[in-house]
């Protein structure tokens, strides 16, 4: 199995978990189902079959191992979504430990990074990132995992490292990546007190990436808030546009009363 194939597999496991029953995908692509699964400290997977037989699979003999979905994962995800980060963090830390190499540690880590960045604890987020990379180095090539890393750098205040990451993305042919990079670069400028540069980057997203509707509400809110800080009367125009074009978005909720 090539490193590229492994990277794609691992990245796919991180972002698209849909199954919730113990199974293993072997090195040859065959799926082996079971009723229980665990991982030894050396990475050996022990899969118990329905007939009671235990199959030991060392690293290299399997591509992916999946356990039953942790009972508390949805609870933790809901807590993160609601901003109850301190409630979610210990649950997710426990899942990461108990489900190491069993796919759900991916999901727990992703949520943990969101929780730590939500708390503005960049050091905590980066610690989770480093722990995940130690187990799943293939994730370094996954685009969405890369954005998790950049969010952690932003929360940690590691602006030089983050700008080095963003510069090539700003010039990317991938319009979604370019818009996200401009928006995040604006956040760096704003955090460093360079409000004019921040406004310039936010406006670039609003003016040139209107079709990126996942990112546009965030850019509208950012530019409106930055203009408001700058006592610029145009802020109301962007608040109004945000509420009119994206009325059901969380960003519109933050803009109500200012449009």
N, C-alpha and C positions, 0 to 999 in steps of 0.2 A: 504494500500500500504506500503510495507516494505521500510526501508531506502535503502537497496541494489537496489531495483527496481527503486527508485527515483534517486539514483546516476547514474545508467546506463542510464536512460532516459535523465537526464540533460546533462551527458557527450555526449550522442549521439546528442543532440540538439546543443551543442557547435561546434562539428566538422563536422556535416553532414547536414547542412541546405540546402534543395533543393527546398522547396515550397515557393511561393511568393503570397499567398492570405490569407485573414483573416480567421482563423479557431481556434478552441479549441479542444484539446483532453481531454475528460472528465475522471474522476477518474475510470470509468468502461471501458475505452478504446474506447468509441464511439467518432467519430469525428463530430463536429458541425461546419458547414460552416456559414460565414456571409459576409457582405459587408463592415463593419467597425468594428474596435476594439480599445479599450483603457483600461488602467489600472489605478484604483484609488490608492491613496497613501497607503491605507491599503492592497493592493494586490488584491483587487476585480477586476476581469475582466468583462468588459461590452462589450458584443458582439451584434452588430446590425444585425438582419437577413434580408434577401431580402424583406420580407413583412413589414419591419419597426419595428418589435418586438425587444425589447431590453432584453437580457438575462444577469442577474447578477450572476456571479460565484465567490464565496468566495474561499480563499485558502483552499485546501483540496478537493474542488469539481472538480478541473481540474488538469491534469498532465502537460500540455504544452499549451501555447498560442502563436500564430504566426500572425504577422501583415504583410501587404504588405511590400515588400523589400524597404528600404529607397532609394530614388532616387540617393543620393550622395555616397552610400556605395562603388560602383564600382570605382567611381572617387577617393575616398580616398584610396582604395586598390591599384589602379594604382600608386598613389603618393607614397605610402609606398614602393611598388616594385621598383620604380625608385629612391628611396632614398630622396624624397622630404618630409621629415618627418614633418617639420614645417607647410607645407600646409595641410597635412593629419590630424594632431592632433586636431585642433579645430572642424573639421567636425566630427571626430569620437567621440569626447567628447559630441557633441550635440546629435548624434545618441544614445549614451549610456543613456543619460538623457531622451530623448523623447521616446525611445523604451524599457524602463525598463520592464522586465518580458515578453517581446514580442519577444524573441528569437534573434532578430537582435542586441540586446545589447551584446550578446555573441560574435557575429562576430566583432562588433566594438571594444570590449575589446581586443580580440585576436590581431587585427591589431594595436591597441594602444600600447600594450605591445611590439610588433615588432618595432613600431616607436620609442618608448622611448629607447629600447635597442639599436636600430640603432644609436640613438643620444648619446649613452653612458650615458643616464640618468636613472640609475638603480632605484633611488628613485621614479621617475615618474612611472616606470614600476611596482614597488612594490605597489605603491598607487592604480594603476588600479587593480592589482591582489587582493588586500585587499577588494576593493569595490565589485568586482565580487564575492568573497567568502562570503561576507556578504549577498548577495542576493541568491547565488546558492552554498551553502556549499557542495552539492553533488559532485561538480567538484574536490574536494580534492582527490577523489578516481580515477579520470580519468588520465591514463598514459600520454597522450599528454599534458594535462593541467599542469601536473607536470613538464614537460620539459620547458614549458613557465615560470613557477615559477623559475626554476633553471637558465634559461637565465637571468631573472631579478636579481637574486642574484649575478650572475657573473658581470652584468653591474653595480650593486650597490657596488661591491667590498666587499661583505659579504662572504669572502672566507671560514671562519671557518664553517659557517652555510651550505655553499654549499658543502664543503668536507664531512660533516656529511651526506648530502643527497646522495652524489655520492658513498661513500664507499660500501654500500650493492649492488648497481647497478653494480659496477665493477665486482663483483663476481656472478652476475646474470646468470642464465641459458639462459635468453633471450639475444641472441647474439647482436641484434640491440641495446638494452639498454646498454649492456656491452661496446660496441664500442663507443656509444655516451658518456657514462660516462668517459671512458678513455680519449677521445678527450677533453672533458670539463675539466677533472682534469689536463690535460696537459696545457690548457689555464690558469688555476689557477696558476700552477707552473711558467708559463712564466710571468704572471702578477706580481708574487712575486719575479721575478728575478732569479728563479731557472731554468735556461735554460737547463741544463743537464737532470733534472728530466722531464721537458716538452718534450724534444726530445725522452726520453725513452718511455713516454706514447704515443706519436704520432706514434713512430715506432711499438709499440705493435698493434696499430690499423692497420697499413699498412701490417704488417707481418701475423697477426693472424685473421684478419677480412676482407679478400679480397672480400668475397662474399657480404659484406654489401656495395653495389655500390652507395647507396645514401650518405653514410658517407665517403667512401674511398677518393673521390676527395678532401674533406676538410682536411682529415688527410695528404694526399700527399702534399697539399699546406702548411699546418702548419709545417710539418717536414722539407720541403725544405726551408721555410723562417727561421725557427729556426736554421738550419744548416748554412744557409747563414750568419745569425747574429753571429754565432760561428766561422765563417771563415773556415768552413769545406767544402772541395772540393766535397763531396758527394751531396751537395745541387743541383748541376746541374743534377745529375742522377734522382732525384725525380721530379724536374721541367720537365725534358724531359719525364719521365713516365706519368706524369699528362697530358701533352699536347697530347701525343700519345694515351693514353687509354681513355681520357675523353675530346676530342677536343672541344665539344660544351658546356662544363660546364663553369659557371662563374669563377670557380677556374682556369681553363685553360687560360682564358682571362688574368687573373692576372699573369700567369706564362710566357706568351709569351715574347720573348726577353731574357729570362733567361735560356731557355732549351739548 
